[in-house]
Amino acid sequence: MRPLDRKLRMNGIHYNKRALPTGVEELRLEVLDAAEPFRGLEAHYKQMQYFAKSRNFIEPVDQQRDSATGIVYQVAVPDCYQRIPLQRFLHREGNALQDVFDGKFCKTHPLFLKEVSIPLLLYNGDCETVNPLGSKTVVHKLGFIYFILKSLPPDLLSSLRSHFLLTVYKSDDAKTHGLDAVLCSIVEEIRCLERDGITVDTPNFQGVVKFGHPGSAR
């Protein structure tokens, strides 16, 4: 029995596969597959095999290192270093997804496909504002929502100066009222930016630039 089937039965959910409407069984199988995205890659050896077959991973080779005098010393552990083969690196092939915007969804999204637009990426995290070993933890925990402009070069995306604060809320309030209560105004503003955008007037560009989140509805 698959893990998801077992979990459904543990929660008292029973179903008859033969009685499911057309299409529901296919959806159920897709959900089961999505529940185990790394099936067959549990071991480190299998993971390395998969990377090698994908042609996107260049495995380093052991390079023996001699002393300056040319004398090889006998040691318990080989005296070597890791080297990436340059020719294999330059001739590598593959279509690995390096970013969410390399995927089919973003490439076919009408906002990013036809409009002058800048993609936004939002993420959130909680932070304790008191001594984490004290007795006042959780009570004063705050949640933070940040956003970044995904059109920036990778070297700038990794800088904290490119991550901008959007919302601060009490974590307890989010548990009580749900995170949707915090996100509703943000979603509404993003929809406005998707629809109307903002006017930009610079020496290199004049016009309307729209903003959008890759997870927004089409």
Secondary structure as GFF3:
##gff-version 3
##sequence-region A 1 218
A	DSSP	alpha_helix	3	10	.	.	.	ID=ss1
A	DSSP	three_ten_helix	17	19	.	.	.	ID=ss2
A	DSSP	alpha_helix	24	35	.	.	.	ID=ss3
A	DSSP	alpha_helix	44	54	.	.	.	ID=ss4
A	DSSP	beta_strand	61	64	.	.	.	ID=ss5
A	DSSP	beta_strand	80	83	.	.	.	ID=ss6
A	DSSP	alpha_helix	86	90	.	.	.	ID=ss7
A	DSSP	three_ten_helix	100	102	.	.	.	ID=ss8
A	DSSP	alpha_helix	104	107	.	.	.	ID=ss9
A	DSSP	alpha_helix	110	114	.	.	.	ID=ss10
A	DSSP	beta_strand	117	127	.	.	.	ID=ss11
A	DSSP	beta_strand	142	149	.	.	.	ID=ss12
A	DSSP	alpha_helix	154	157	.	.	.	ID=ss13
A	DSSP	three_ten_helix	160	162	.	.	.	ID=ss14
A	DSSP	beta_strand	164	170	.	.	.	ID=ss15
A	DSSP	alpha_helix	171	177	.	.	.	ID=ss16
A	DSSP	alpha_helix	180	195	.	.	.	ID=ss17
A	DSSP	beta_strand	198	201	.	.	.	ID=ss18
A	DSSP	beta_strand	206	212	.	.	.	ID=ss19
###
